[in-house]
Amino acid sequence: MELTTTISIVEFSYDGYVARILVLSPFEPPADGIAKHTAHLVDAWNTAGHNVFVIAPGKRRGPEGRESIGPRSTVARIVRQIPQNRTWKEAAEFAPDIVFVQFAISTLNVNLWAVRSLCKQFAATPTPVVVGYHEPTREYDLLKFVSRQIYRAMAQVTDVPIVFSSAGRQTLTESGLFDEVVELPHGTVGVANITDNDVARVRALYDIRKPLVLTLGFTSADKGTDILLDAVGTVAANRGNEVQFLIAGSPRRRRGVFRLMERRDVKYQRQLKERAKRIAGVDIAFSSYIDEQDVAALLFVADVVALPYRRITQSGIANLALSSRSVVVCSDLPGLRSNLGDAAIYAEVDNSSSVAERISSLLGDNNASLRRHMRELSAERAVANTYTRVAEEILSAGLAYGDANSST
C-alpha cells in the first residue's frame, strides 16, 4: 500500500521576520551539484537577514567544529552513517523555525538513514520539515524495491514536499507518495558576469578554434552522451567539418553499496572514449574536469550546449546554461522544459538524427541572429528564476505550513 500525504499551504508573509533555518544537506567541499545548490540558497537567506545552520556529512572543521558560511550562518559536518545523539542535540539546540532537507539517494548515499533519523525526530515536534526532492524521476525505480522503500520512508517524515520541475511533481504524485507537491524553479544566479578575459582564457585552455558544441556534467548513461556521439558525424558533415565537440565531466564519486553505480558510470565513460576514437575525421575532445571559475565562460563560449538526456528530473547544468546565456539543444523531457521553457531548442528523446538536425540548425554565420535571440531568452529566464526567489518560496512554504497547523 502506498503512503499518501496531503499538504495545505496558505499564503504567508514574513517581511521583516528573521527566521532560523536548519538545512540538512551535503555542503562543498567536495564538489557536488546539490551541495552547490544549497550554498546558493544559504547565500540568498544570508542576504535576506536570516540565520542558517547547515548540518552536513563530512569531517568537522573550524573552531568548535563549525565553519562560518555567512554573517549569521554556519555549517557543521557532523552527519555520520549511523545516527548520533550529539547531531540531534546540536540540531535541536538551534531551535529552527523550519527544517529544509536536500534529498537525493545519489548524493546522500550512505548517510541516508542518519538524515532520515533527524527528520523523524523533528517530525515529532511542531517544526515543519520541508524536503526538496531532486531526482525522483531518475531514482524512484532505480534500485526497484529498495529505492521505492527509501522514498516511502522519507515521505513519512515530510511535511512539505518540494520539487524543481513538473517531472518531479508527476513522479511524487503518481507514485502515491503525496497528493500535493510544491513546484519551484531550480534556481539561477541571475545573469553571470563573463568578461572578455574570461572568454579568452577558456578559448586558450580548451583549444577552441572552431564553432563549439559542448556537453557538460557528471557522466551517466541517463545523460545520453552516446546519443551526441552518434550525431557528431552528421553535424560535422553538415558544417563542412568546421565544428568541434567538447565532452566535459566525469563519473560522480560514491560510497558504500552505491559504488556499484559509480562503476557503471566509469564503464560508460570508458565506452564513450573508445567510441569517439572510432569516429574518424571529427574534432572531439574530452575533459574530465572543468575549474569552477571556467564553467560559466565555457558555457557562454559554446555555440551550442547539448543536453541529449534520456531521463532527468531537472538539470543543474541547464540552469547554469541560462545564467551563461547559452544556446541550448536538449531532449524534449518534462524536467528540461520546466527548467528551460522557450530558451531551448528541443530534440526527440534518444534520437541522434533529431539531435544532429537541431544542432546543425543553430551553427554557422547564417544562424547568428537565431543564436543571439536564444541567448536573450536564456538571460530573461535566468533573471526570472533566481535563487533569491527560490529561497524565499521555500521558506514561505515551510512557515505557511507551520502557521496553518499551529492554528488548528
Buried (B, 14 or more C-beta within 10 A) or exposed (E): EEBEBEBEBEEBEBEEEEBBBBBBBBBBEEEBBBBBBBBBBBBBBBEBEBBBBBBBBBEEEEEEBBBEBBEBBBBBBBBBBEBBEEBBEBBBEBEBBBBBBBBBBBBBBBBBBBBBBBBBBBBEEEBBBBBBBBBBBBBBBBBEEEBBEBBBBBBBBBBBBBBBBBBBBBBBBEBBBBEBBBBBBBBBBBBBEBEEEBBEBBBEBBEBEBBBBBBBBBBBBBBBBBBBBBBBBBBBBBBEEEBBBBBBBBBBBBEEEBBEBBEBBBEBBEBBEEBBEEBEEBBBBBBEEBEEEBBBBBBBBBBBBBBBBBBBBBBBBBBBBBBBBBBBBBBBBBBBBBBBBEBBBBBBBBBBEBBBBBBBBBBBEEBEEBBEEBBEBBBBBBBEBBBBBBBBBBBBBBBBBBBBEEEE
